[in-house]
Amino acid sequence: MVYSISTAFAIYFVLWWIVLFLTLPFGIRSQHEDDEGAGQIIPGTDPGAPIASGMGRKLIWTTVISAIIFAVAMVAYNAGYLNIERLSKLMSIPL
């Protein structure tokens, strides 16, 4: 296997952060959108500030989605679909 453990971890780490930033906006309700609080805005805060971010759920979803993407990429790499020669040819970049 060409990947070492540290390289695989670094790739997963970068992928995890990208997926985290993609999942952050989902499920956020701001103070002025809240129906339960009848639109009450806490004094001293921005009306667009989130009520509850749900970070625990987002971190779990981020980990699961990242693991799935990483596993698919590793299978594709081991099958020979993701290699330098093929990708450089696809992007018309000479080696």
GROMACS elastic network, one bead per residue, 0.5 to 0.9 nm:
[ bonds ]
;  ai    aj funct       b0    kb
    1     4     6  0.74274   500
    1    78     6  0.80887   500
    3     6     6  0.80031   500
    3     7     6  0.58920   500
    3     8     6  0.60642   500
    4     7     6  0.52485   500
    4     8     6  0.62436   500
    4     9     6  0.85783   500
    5     8     6  0.52046   500
    5     9     6  0.60967   500
    5    10     6  0.86020   500
    6     9     6  0.50304   500
    6    10     6  0.61036   500
    6    11     6  0.86398   500
    7    10     6  0.50633   500
    7    11     6  0.62094   500
    7    12     6  0.85740   500
    8    11     6  0.51723   500
    8    12     6  0.61424   500
    8    13     6  0.85056   500
    9    12     6  0.50572   500
    9    13     6  0.59572   500
    9    14     6  0.86659   500
   10    14     6  0.62763   500
   10    15     6  0.85278   500
   11    14     6  0.53302   500
   11    15     6  0.61268   500
   11    16     6  0.85093   500
   11    70     6  0.83042   500
   12    16     6  0.58871   500
   12    17     6  0.86698   500
   12    66     6  0.71922   500
   12    67     6  0.77488   500
   12    70     6  0.65516   500
   13    16     6  0.50627   500
   13    17     6  0.64446   500
   13    18     6  0.87966   500
   13    66     6  0.89430   500
   14    17     6  0.53151   500
   14    18     6  0.63563   500
   14    19     6  0.87503   500
   15    18     6  0.51377   500
   15    19     6  0.61997   500
   15    20     6  0.85361   500
   15    66     6  0.63046   500
   15    69     6  0.84076   500
   15    70     6  0.77819   500
   16    19     6  0.52175   500
   16    20     6  0.60820   500
   16    21     6  0.87902   500
   16    62     6  0.65185   500
   16    63     6  0.66313   500
   16    65     6  0.83407   500
   16    66     6  0.53965   500
   16    67     6  0.82549   500
   17    21     6  0.63140   500
   17    22     6  0.86300   500
   17    62     6  0.82948   500
   17    66     6  0.88716   500
   18    21     6  0.53467   500
   18    22     6  0.63935   500
   18    23     6  0.88832   500
   18    66     6  0.88421   500
   19    23     6  0.62108   500
   19    24     6  0.86855   500
   19    62     6  0.58636   500
   19    63     6  0.84290   500
   19    65     6  0.74140   500
   19    66     6  0.65388   500
   20    23     6  0.51816   500
   20    24     6  0.61360   500
   20    58     6  0.74320   500
   20    59     6  0.71833   500
   20    61     6  0.85497   500
   20    62     6  0.54400   500
   20    63     6  0.84076   500
   20    66     6  0.88019   500
   21    24     6  0.53540   500
   21    25     6  0.79108   500
   22    25     6  0.71231   500
   22    26     6  0.83631   500
   22    62     6  0.87727   500
   23    26     6  0.57447   500
   23    27     6  0.89507   500
   23    58     6  0.66007   500
   23    59     6  0.88163   500
   23    61     6  0.80349   500
   23    62     6  0.69805   500
   24    27     6  0.81650   500
   24    28     6  0.80736   500
   24    53     6  0.82597   500
   24    55     6  0.81459   500
   24    58     6  0.69323   500
   25    28     6  0.60098   500
   25    53     6  0.89189   500
   26    58     6  0.86421   500
   27    53     6  0.76829   500
   27    54     6  0.79246   500
   28    50     6  0.61671   500
   28    51     6  0.75547   500
   28    52     6  0.70701   500
   28    53     6  0.60141   500
   28    54     6  0.80588   500
   29    32     6  0.83108   500
   29    33     6  0.61762   500
   29    34     6  0.65566   500
   29    48     6  0.84112   500
   29    49     6  0.82638   500
   29    50     6  0.55399   500
   29    51     6  0.61092   500
   29    52     6  0.73848   500
   29    53     6  0.81613   500
   30    33     6  0.52923   500
   30    34     6  0.64009   500
   30    47     6  0.68070   500
   30    49     6  0.52925   500
   30    51     6  0.56685   500
   30    52     6  0.84532   500
   31    34     6  0.53543   500
   31    35     6  0.89050   500
   31    37     6  0.81376   500
   31    39     6  0.63788   500
   31    40     6  0.68633   500
   31    41     6  0.57704   500
   31    42     6  0.80372   500
   31    46     6  0.81964   500
   31    47     6  0.54064   500
   31    48     6  0.60077   500
   31    49     6  0.61085   500
   31    50     6  0.61598   500
   31    51     6  0.58873   500
   32    35     6  0.83741   500
   32    38     6  0.85216   500
   32    39     6  0.50529   500
   32    40     6  0.70736   500
   32    41     6  0.66800   500
   32    47     6  0.55180   500
   32    48     6  0.65645   500
   32    49     6  0.85309   500
   33    38     6  0.88191   500
   33    39     6  0.65936   500
   33    47     6  0.87919   500
   33    48     6  0.83617   500
   34    37     6  0.58815   500
   34    38     6  0.65600   500
   34    39     6  0.55770   500
   34    40     6  0.79790   500
   34    51     6  0.80366   500
   35    38     6  0.51011   500
   35    39     6  0.62761   500
   36    39     6  0.76581   500
   37    40     6  0.55267   500
   37    41     6  0.84631   500
   40    47     6  0.89875   500
   41    44     6  0.86150   500
   41    45     6  0.72982   500
   41    46     6  0.78975   500
   41    47     6  0.60752   500
   42    45     6  0.58559   500
   42    46     6  0.82119   500
   42    47     6  0.80926   500
   43    46     6  0.83768   500
   45    48     6  0.84330   500
   45    49     6  0.69419   500
   46    49     6  0.53218   500
   47    50     6  0.83829   500
   50    53     6  0.63982   500
   52    55     6  0.84533   500
   53    56     6  0.86492   500
   53    58     6  0.86149   500
   54    57     6  0.57414   500
   54    58     6  0.64367   500
   54    59     6  0.88673   500
   55    59     6  0.59889   500
   55    60     6  0.85794   500
   56    59     6  0.52572   500
   56    60     6  0.64048   500
   56    61     6  0.87318   500
   57    60     6  0.51762   500
   57    61     6  0.61487   500
   57    62     6  0.84701   500
   58    61     6  0.50620   500
   58    62     6  0.58964   500
   58    63     6  0.85178   500
   59    63     6  0.61798   500
   59    64     6  0.86846   500
   60    63     6  0.51918   500
   60    64     6  0.62879   500
   60    65     6  0.86655   500
   61    64     6  0.51296   500
   61    65     6  0.60187   500
   61    66     6  0.83413   500
   62    65     6  0.52927   500
   62    66     6  0.59143   500
   62    67     6  0.84198   500
   63    66     6  0.51930   500
   63    67     6  0.60467   500
   63    68     6  0.86693   500
   64    67     6  0.51761   500
   64    68     6  0.63114   500
   64    69     6  0.87615   500
   65    68     6  0.51853   500
   65    69     6  0.62417   500
   65    70     6  0.85237   500
   66    69     6  0.51667   500
   66    70     6  0.59393   500
   66    71     6  0.84258   500
   67    70     6  0.50643   500
   67    71     6  0.59680   500
   67    72     6  0.85710   500
   68    71     6  0.51250   500
   68    72     6  0.62061   500
   68    73     6  0.85855   500
   69    72     6  0.52214   500
   69    73     6  0.61585   500
   69    74     6  0.86289   500
   70    73     6  0.50707   500
   70    74     6  0.61030   500
   70    75     6  0.86213   500
   71    74     6  0.50964   500
   71    75     6  0.61749   500
   71    76     6  0.85631   500
   72    75     6  0.51723   500
   72    76     6  0.61518   500
   72    77     6  0.85635   500
   73    76     6  0.50486   500
   73    77     6  0.60466   500
   73    78     6  0.85848   500
   73    82     6  0.78435   500
   74    78     6  0.60476   500
   74    79     6  0.84298   500
   74    82     6  0.86458   500
   75    78     6  0.51479   500
   75    79     6  0.60390   500
   75    80     6  0.86188   500
   75    81     6  0.87381   500
   76    79     6  0.50797   500
   76    80     6  0.62958   500
   76    81     6  0.51934   500
   76    82     6  0.59252   500
   77    80     6  0.51802   500
   77    81     6  0.56047   500
   77    83     6  0.65458   500
   78    81     6  0.76036   500
   78    82     6  0.78425   500
   79    82     6  0.78568   500
   80    83     6  0.62390   500
   80    86     6  0.87563   500
   81    86     6  0.73808   500
   81    87     6  0.86955   500
   82    85     6  0.86088   500
   82    86     6  0.68090   500
   82    87     6  0.67556   500
   83    86     6  0.55330   500
   83    87     6  0.61566   500
   83    88     6  0.85373   500
   84    87     6  0.52464   500
   84    88     6  0.59216   500
   84    89     6  0.84118   500
   84    95     6  0.86833   500
   85    88     6  0.53245   500
   85    89     6  0.61438   500
   85    90     6  0.85858   500
   85    95     6  0.76459   500
   86    89     6  0.51932   500
   86    90     6  0.61337   500
   86    91     6  0.87275   500
   87    91     6  0.62025   500
   87    92     6  0.84175   500
   87    93     6  0.84722   500
   88    91     6  0.51500   500
   88    92     6  0.58320   500
   88    94     6  0.65172   500
   88    95     6  0.69977   500
   89    93     6  0.61782   500
   89    94     6  0.72144   500
   89    95     6  0.86686   500
   90    93     6  0.78331   500
   91    94     6  0.88999   500
